[in-house]
Amino acid sequence: MNPPRPMLPLRQTWPDAFAAAYRAAGYWTGETFPALLRDRAARFAHRTAVVGADQRWSYAELRARAERIAGGLLALGLAPGDRVVVQVPNIPDFLSVMFGLFCARLVPVYALPAHRQVEIVHLAQKSEARGYILADRHEGFDHRPLAEAVRGACPGLAHVVVIGEAGPFAALDALPPAAGPLPPDPAPDEVAFLQISGGSTGLSKLIPRTHDDYLYSVRASAEICRLTPESVYLAALPVAHNFPMSSPGVLGVLHAGGTVVMCPSPAPATAFPLIARERVTLTGLVPPLALLWLQAAPSSGHDLSSLEVLQVGGAKFMPEAARRVRPVLGCTLQQVFGMAEGLVNYTRLDDPEEVIVTTQGRPISPADEVLVLDDAGNPVAEGEPGHLLTRGPYTIRAYHNDPAANARAFTPDGYYRTGDVVLRRADGHLVVQGRASDHINRAGEKISAEEIEDHLLAHPQVFDAAVVSLPDAFLGERSCAFVIAGGEPPRPAALKAFMRGRGLADFKVPDQIVFVPGFATTAVGKVSRRELRARLRADFLARGTADDTPADTAAPAPAGGA
């Protein structure tokens, strides 16, 4: 058998002067994830680290499971430095697998449970993954046929490991025994894992995060959120997301010696009994789920009195809804605005109520550098909206293996162009105004309009398509596809089924499909896609049909072009 070809190296580097300053200031301490696990397992050995539906592991048990997985994965044939796609839902095994990979010096590539063949193949190919760890089933979906398809499309994917009934693959619980000692700890500036970023022009970019930079954000978040060994965190959102992973998320709670309660669904019927049973003190939601909880709580009958803090992030939480959190749930609201690339902002727990309900917080670190610029790249006046750029001790300087994205996303002096439009108040708090790109922020999931258009255009009865965001009282934004049919228009349900059949995550399938006879163009027959989307959206909203039009309909053509 031929040895695997060399992989592109994983790097995330800051200029020497910046790195030295971050170490001198104590932001980077040299801590690594394996060292964190060993230390907390020693300090909190018998305290409960994680709770699942029928599992309750102490810190010592979590370490033992992680190290057993680490030895088994290496004995299976993976080698330190290999990348492993992780598609595991909110179950305790997520934590044992994650720390097991760290202890083996393997590199997790985090995927979402909702991802399907398109996304998983992309992540595996882009990262050059040699392993794939997944649960057998989640929410009625059997992931094992998906794994077969992914392995067929990715010849380098040598090892598939399944939590549960493994079928033709290796079972997590039946990995071979360790063949020797675990490797030494990584250097703190090594890449610990790859997170995913919403792609503005297609599929996700890969975000390399180092032990030093990420653990700084974890420690600082835990301090801002006042976590202690008595903290009990409900992981309600998919923990592969940056928000429930580290803001302060499961890692912040484990850093503090608290307890993580893995919640398989954020629905009130599932989450509320867990809050009551485990005396949960903190959790995080996206705005649509927060609205759902506010609606359900008064009549739930469950004791939610232990809940001290409800974090809301992923998309802007409107002030009218934010004001209801304290009177309805009896807890403090904490707004969180951040990105997997780095910068995270929090409202502080002792901020005035008006600040908490009307802003999305201020940065974690004194070393977070924030610029708010106009379209020409000039600073805007205080309180005026502009494009948010940032750099700092936990904000990346480059994506993995994506020169074009790096050229777009980063300035020559290292600032990250977030794509968000914000205004900055005199007190440093940010108020999010929206996105500057053609992303759709659907319940906190960033969807690329261009990616969805490409899939629509693959249908033989679609001549052209443009996908836009529309306001939605529950989702924040929903996706609407304006479609020019090529001949007889397909039924909207059939078009949606076609997209699902292409192996696309369900949240990317358009919520609404509107058939139009044509798109307006300029006199020379051209229009930019961004201008087209903006015009379609504006015309549709001007007709007053954003919230009262049936899910799939026909609409007149938009007004003539420039």
C-alpha positions in Angstrom: 0.0 0.0 0.0 1.4 3.4 -1.0 2.0 5.8 1.9 -0.4 8.8 2.1 0.8 11.8 0.1 2.1 14.8 2.2 -0.6 17.1 3.3 -0.7 20.8 3.2 0.7 22.0 6.5 -1.7 23.6 9.1 -0.5 27.0 10.2 -1.9 30.0 12.1 0.8 32.6 12.7 0.9 36.1 14.1 3.8 38.5 13.4 6.6 38.0 16.0 6.0 41.4 17.6 2.3 40.6 18.2 2.9 37.1 19.4 5.5 38.4 21.9 3.2 41.1 23.1 0.3 38.6 23.6 2.6 36.3 25.6 4.0 39.2 27.7 0.4 40.4 28.5 -0.5 36.9 29.7 -3.1 36.3 27.0 -1.1 33.3 25.7 0.0 31.1 28.5 1.3 28.0 26.7 -1.7 25.9 27.9 -2.8 23.1 25.6 -6.0 21.0 25.4 -4.4 17.7 26.7 -2.9 19.6 29.6 -6.2 21.3 30.4 -7.9 17.9 30.5 -5.3 16.4 32.8 -5.3 19.3 35.1 -9.1 19.5 35.5 -9.3 15.7 35.9 -6.8 16.0 38.8 -8.4 19.0 40.4 -12.1 17.9 40.0 -11.7 14.2 39.6 -15.0 13.1 41.2 -17.1 16.1 40.2 -19.6 15.6 37.3 -18.1 16.8 34.0 -20.8 15.9 31.6 -24.4 14.6 31.7 -26.3 12.9 28.8 -29.6 11.2 28.5 -28.4 8.1 30.5 -24.8 9.0 31.1 -23.1 10.9 33.9 -19.3 11.1 33.7 -16.9 12.6 36.2 -13.8 14.5 35.2 -11.7 11.5 35.8 -14.0 9.3 33.7 -13.9 11.9 30.9 -10.1 11.8 30.9 -10.0 8.0 30.9 -12.4 7.8 28.0 -10.6 10.4 26.0 -7.2 8.7 26.5 -8.6 5.3 25.6 -10.1 6.8 22.4 -6.7 8.5 21.6 -4.8 5.2 21.9 -7.4 3.3 19.9 -7.4 5.8 17.0 -3.7 5.7 16.8 -3.7 1.9 16.9 -6.3 1.9 14.2 -3.8 3.5 11.9 -4.2 7.3 12.2 -1.0 9.2 12.9 -0.4 12.5 14.8 -1.2 15.4 12.6 -3.9 13.6 10.6 -7.2 15.5 10.2 -10.4 13.9 11.3 -13.9 15.1 10.4 -16.1 15.0 13.5 -19.9 14.9 13.0 -21.3 14.1 16.4 -24.5 15.6 17.9 -24.9 16.8 21.5 -24.1 13.7 23.4 -21.3 13.1 25.9 -19.3 11.3 23.3 -18.7 14.6 21.6 -16.4 15.6 24.5 -14.6 12.3 24.8 -14.0 12.2 21.1 -12.8 15.8 21.0 -10.4 15.4 23.8 -9.3 12.0 22.5 -8.3 13.6 19.2 -6.4 16.3 21.1 -4.6 13.7 23.2 -3.6 11.7 20.1 -2.4 15.0 18.4 -5.0 14.4 15.7 -6.8 17.5 14.4 -10.6 17.6 14.6 -12.5 19.2 11.6 -15.8 20.2 13.1 -19.0 19.4 11.0 -22.6 20.0 12.0 -25.1 17.2 12.5 -27.3 18.8 9.8 -24.5 18.5 7.2 -25.0 16.0 4.4 -22.8 14.7 1.5 -22.1 18.1 -0.2 -20.7 19.6 3.0 -18.9 16.6 4.4 -17.2 15.8 1.2 -16.1 19.4 0.9 -14.7 19.4 4.5 -12.9 16.1 4.0 -11.4 17.1 0.7 -10.4 20.6 1.8 -8.8 19.4 5.0 -7.3 16.3 3.4 -8.9 14.3 6.2 -7.9 10.7 6.8 -10.6 10.0 9.4 -14.3 10.5 9.9 -16.1 10.1 13.3 -19.9 10.1 13.3 -23.0 9.0 15.2 -25.0 6.1 13.7 -28.3 8.0 13.8 -29.4 11.4 14.7 -33.0 12.8 14.5 -34.1 9.9 12.4 -31.3 10.2 9.9 -28.9 7.2 9.4 -25.5 8.6 8.9 -23.8 5.4 7.9 -25.0 5.5 4.2 -23.7 9.1 4.2 -20.3 7.8 5.4 -20.3 5.3 2.6 -20.9 8.0 0.0 -18.3 10.3 1.6 -15.7 7.6 1.7 -16.4 6.8 -2.0 -15.8 10.4 -2.9 -12.7 10.8 -0.8 -10.1 8.1 -1.4 -7.8 9.5 1.3 -10.4 8.9 4.0 -8.9 5.7 5.4 -10.8 5.3 8.7 -14.5 5.7 9.6 -15.5 5.3 13.2 -19.1 5.2 14.3 -20.6 5.9 17.7 -23.3 3.2 18.1 -24.1 0.5 15.6 -21.1 0.6 13.3 -22.2 -1.5 10.4 -19.3 -1.9 8.0 -17.1 0.6 9.9 -15.1 0.6 13.1 -17.1 1.1 16.3 -15.9 3.7 18.8 -16.5 1.3 21.7 -14.5 -1.4 20.0 -11.3 0.4 19.0 -8.1 -1.6 19.3 -6.1 -1.2 22.5 -3.4 1.4 22.5 -0.1 0.1 21.0 2.1 2.4 23.1 2.1 5.6 25.0 0.3 8.7 23.8 2.4 11.3 22.0 3.8 14.2 23.9 1.7 17.4 24.2 1.7 19.7 21.1 3.4 23.0 21.1 0.9 25.7 22.2 1.2 27.5 18.8 0.2 24.4 16.9 -3.2 24.2 15.2 -5.5 22.4 17.5 -8.5 22.0 15.2 -10.3 23.4 12.2 -13.6 25.2 12.5 -15.9 26.1 9.6 -16.9 29.6 8.5 -19.8 30.6 6.4 -18.6 30.9 2.8 -19.6 34.1 1.0 -19.1 32.5 -2.4 -19.8 28.9 -1.7 -18.9 26.2 0.8 -17.3 26.7 4.2 -13.8 28.0 4.7 -11.6 26.2 7.2 -10.5 28.2 10.3 -7.2 27.0 11.9 -7.3 27.7 15.7 -4.2 27.2 17.9 -4.2 25.9 21.5 -2.8 29.3 22.7 -5.3 31.6 20.9 -8.4 29.5 21.5 -7.8 28.7 25.2 -7.2 32.4 25.8 -10.7 33.1 24.5 -12.1 30.2 26.6 -10.4 31.5 29.8 -11.5 35.1 29.2 -15.0 34.1 28.4 -15.3 32.0 31.5 -14.2 35.0 33.6 -16.6 37.4 31.9 -19.4 35.0 32.4 -18.4 34.4 36.1 -18.2 30.6 35.8 -17.4 28.5 38.8 -17.3 24.8 39.7 -21.0 25.2 40.6 -21.9 26.4 37.0 -24.2 24.0 35.1 -24.3 24.7 31.3 -27.0 23.4 29.0 -25.5 22.7 25.6 -28.7 23.3 23.6 -27.2 24.5 20.3 -25.0 22.1 18.2 -21.7 22.1 20.1 -19.6 22.1 16.9 -20.5 25.8 16.6 -18.1 28.3 18.1 -20.8 29.9 20.3 -21.7 26.8 22.4 -18.2 25.5 22.2 -16.3 28.4 23.7 -18.4 31.5 24.4 -18.1 30.3 27.2 -19.7 27.1 26.0 -18.7 23.6 27.0 -15.0 24.4 27.1 -15.5 27.4 29.4 -17.5 25.3 31.8 -15.0 22.5 31.8 -12.2 25.1 32.3 -14.0 26.3 35.4 -14.7 22.8 36.8 -18.5 23.0 36.2 -20.9 20.6 34.6 -22.0 20.3 30.9 -25.5 19.0 30.3 -25.8 17.7 26.7 -29.2 18.6 25.3 -30.2 16.6 22.2 -32.7 19.2 21.1 -33.2 22.9 22.0 -37.0 22.5 21.9 -38.6 23.6 25.2 -40.2 20.1 25.6 -36.7 18.6 25.8 -34.7 21.5 27.3 -37.0 22.6 30.1 -37.1 19.2 31.9 -33.3 19.1 31.8 -33.0 22.6 33.2 -35.3 21.5 36.1 -33.6 18.2 36.7 -30.0 19.3 36.5 -30.5 22.8 38.0 -29.0 24.4 34.9 -27.6 27.9 35.6 -26.5 29.0 32.1 -27.4 28.3 28.4 -27.1 29.9 25.0 -29.6 30.2 22.2 -30.1 31.9 18.8 -32.9 34.5 18.7 -35.6 32.2 17.1 -35.1 29.7 19.9 -35.1 32.4 22.5 -38.5 33.6 21.2 -39.8 30.0 21.4 -38.6 29.6 25.0 -40.2 33.0 25.9 -43.5 31.8 24.4 -43.4 28.3 26.1 -42.0 29.2 29.6 -45.1 30.7 31.2 -47.2 27.5 30.7 -44.4 24.9 30.8 -44.9 23.7 34.4 -41.2 23.1 34.7 -39.1 24.7 37.4 -36.7 27.0 35.6 -35.7 29.0 38.7 -32.1 27.8 38.6 -31.4 29.5 35.3 -29.3 32.6 36.1 -28.1 33.6 32.6 -29.6 33.2 29.1 -27.1 34.0 26.4 -28.4 34.9 23.0 -26.2 35.1 19.9 -25.7 34.0 16.4 -27.9 36.8 15.0 -29.2 40.1 16.3 -31.7 39.8 19.1 -34.2 42.6 18.7 -34.7 44.9 21.7 -38.4 44.3 22.0 -37.8 40.6 22.5 -34.7 41.1 24.6 -36.7 43.1 27.2 -38.9 40.1 27.8 -36.2 37.8 29.0 -35.9 39.0 32.6 -39.6 39.3 33.4 -40.5 36.0 31.6 -37.6 33.7 32.5 -36.4 35.5 35.6 -32.8 35.5 34.6 -30.2 37.9 33.2 -29.9 38.2 29.4 -26.3 38.2 28.0 -26.0 39.2 24.4 -23.1 37.5 22.5 -21.8 38.7 19.1 -18.9 36.9 17.6 -17.5 34.7 14.9 -15.5 31.5 14.5 -12.6 33.5 13.1 -12.1 35.2 16.5 -13.6 38.3 17.9 -16.3 37.8 20.5 -18.3 40.5 22.2 -20.4 40.2 25.4 -22.7 42.4 27.3 -21.5 42.1 30.9 -23.7 40.7 33.5 -23.6 43.9 35.5 -24.3 46.2 32.5 -27.3 48.4 32.8 -30.5 46.7 31.5 -30.8 49.2 28.7 -27.2 48.3 27.5 -28.0 44.6 27.7 -31.2 44.8 25.6 -30.1 47.3 23.0 -26.4 46.3 22.2 -24.5 43.2 21.2 -21.8 43.7 23.7 -18.1 44.8 23.7 -15.0 42.8 23.0 -13.4 40.2 25.3 -9.9 41.6 25.3 -8.1 44.9 25.8 -6.0 43.8 22.9 -8.9 43.4 20.5 -8.4 46.1 17.9 -11.7 47.2 16.2 -12.2 49.4 13.2 -15.5 50.6 11.8 -15.0 51.9 8.3 -17.1 53.3 5.4 -17.1 51.8 1.9 -13.9 53.7 1.1 -12.1 52.4 4.0 -12.2 55.5 6.2 -13.3 55.5 9.9 -16.9 56.5 10.4 -18.1 58.9 13.0 -18.9 57.6 16.4 -22.4 56.1 16.4 -22.5 55.8 12.6 -22.8 52.4 10.9 -19.8 50.9 9.1 -17.9 47.8 8.1 -16.4 45.9 11.1 -12.7 44.9 10.9 -10.7 43.4 13.7 -7.5 41.8 14.8 -6.3 40.5 18.2 -4.9 37.7 20.2 -7.6 35.2 19.3 -8.6 36.4 15.8 -7.0 34.5 12.9 -4.7 35.9 10.3 -5.6 33.3 7.5 -7.9 30.5 6.4 -6.5 27.1 5.6 -5.7 26.5 1.9 -7.7 29.4 0.5 -5.6 32.2 -1.0 -8.5 33.8 -2.7 -10.6 34.0 0.5 -7.5 35.3 2.4 -7.0 38.1 -0.1 -10.7 39.1 0.3 -11.0 38.7 4.1 -7.7 40.1 5.5 -6.0 43.4 5.1 -2.2 43.6 4.5 -1.8 44.7 8.1 -3.7 41.7 9.5 -7.2 43.0 10.1 -10.0 40.5 9.4 -12.9 41.9 7.4 -15.8 40.4 9.3 -18.5 41.2 6.7 -20.7 42.7 9.5 -22.1 46.2 9.5 -22.1 47.7 13.1 -22.1 51.0 14.9 -19.9 51.6 17.9 -21.2 53.6 20.8 -19.2 55.9 22.9 -19.0 53.2 25.6 -17.4 50.7 23.2 -20.5 48.5 22.8 -21.4 47.4 19.3 -24.9 47.4 17.8 -25.2 45.0 14.8 -26.8 46.4 11.8 -26.6 43.4 9.4 -24.4 41.8 6.9 -22.5 43.5 4.1 -22.4 40.3 2.0 -25.0 38.1 0.4 -25.2 35.8 3.3 -28.5 34.7 4.7 -28.5 34.5 8.5 -31.2 31.8 9.0 -31.6 31.2 12.7 -27.9 31.7 13.2 -26.8 29.6 10.3 -25.0 31.6 7.6 -26.0 30.5 4.1 -24.3 31.5 0.9 -26.7 32.8 -1.7 -24.3 31.8 -4.5 -24.0 28.2 -3.3 -27.8 27.7 -3.3 -28.1 29.3 -6.7 -25.6 26.9 -8.1 -27.7 23.9 -6.9 -30.9 25.4 -8.3 -29.3 25.9 -11.7 -28.6 22.2 -11.8 -32.3 21.5 -12.2 -33.2 20.9 -15.9 -36.3 23.1 -15.6 -34.5 26.1 -14.0 -33.1 28.7 -16.4 -31.8 31.2 -13.7 -32.2 31.8 -10.0 -31.3 34.4 -7.4 -31.5 33.7 -3.7 -32.1 36.5 -1.1 -32.9 36.9 2.5 -36.3 38.1 3.7 -37.2 39.2 7.2 -38.8 36.5 9.3 -40.3 37.0 12.8 -39.2 33.5 13.9 -36.0 32.7 12.0 -34.7 36.3 11.8 -34.2 35.8 8.1 -35.5 33.2 5.7 -34.3 32.3 2.3 -36.3 33.1 -0.8 -35.3 31.8 -4.3 -36.5 33.8 -7.3 -36.6 31.3 -10.1 -36.9 31.8 -13.9 -38.2 28.5 -15.3 -36.8 26.9 -18.4 -40.0 25.8 -19.9 -42.7 24.4 -17.6 -42.0 25.5 -14.0 -41.3 22.6 -11.6 -43.5 22.3 -8.6 -41.8 24.1 -5.6 -42.0 20.9 -3.5 -40.3 18.9 -6.3 -37.6 21.6 -6.6 -36.9 21.4 -2.9 -36.8 17.6 -3.0 -34.3 17.9 -5.9 -32.0 20.0 -3.8 -32.3 17.7 -0.8 -31.5 14.8 -3.2 -28.2 16.6 -4.1 -27.0 15.9 -0.6 -27.5 19.4 0.7 -28.0 20.3 4.4 -31.8 20.8 4.9 -31.3 24.3 6.4 -29.9 25.4 3.0 -33.0 24.4 1.0 -34.9 27.6 0.2 -37.8 28.4 2.6 -39.7 30.1 -0.2 -39.7 29.8 -4.0 -41.1 32.6 -6.2 -41.3 32.1 -9.9 -40.7 35.2 -12.0 -40.8 35.7 -15.8 -37.4 37.4 -15.9 -34.7 39.5 -14.1 -34.2 43.2 -14.8 -30.9 44.0 -16.5 -29.0 47.1 -17.6 -29.3 48.5 -21.1 -26.4 46.2 -22.2 -28.0 43.2 -20.6 -25.8 42.9 -17.5 -26.4 43.3 -13.8 -24.2 42.2 -10.9 -25.5 39.4 -8.9 -25.4 41.5 -5.7 -27.4 44.3 -7.3 -29.9 41.8 -8.7 -30.4 40.2 -5.3 -30.8 43.6 -3.7 -33.3 44.7 -6.3 -35.4 41.5 -6.1 -35.5 41.8 -2.3 -36.4 45.4 -2.3 -39.2 45.0 -4.9 -40.6 42.0 -3.1 -40.7 43.8 0.3 -42.2 46.9 -1.4 -45.2 44.9 -2.5 -45.8 44.1 1.2 -45.4 40.3 0.6 -42.5 39.5 2.8 -44.5 38.1 5.7 -47.9 37.3 4.2 -47.1 35.6 0.9 -47.6 31.8 0.7 -44.4 29.9 1.0 -44.2 29.3 -2.7 -45.8 31.5 -5.3 -45.5 33.5 -8.5 -44.6 37.2 -8.7 -44.5 39.8 -11.4 -41.1 40.7 -12.8 -39.2 43.4 -10.9 -39.0 46.9 -12.3 -36.7 47.7 -15.3 -32.9 48.0 -14.9 -30.7 51.0 -14.7 
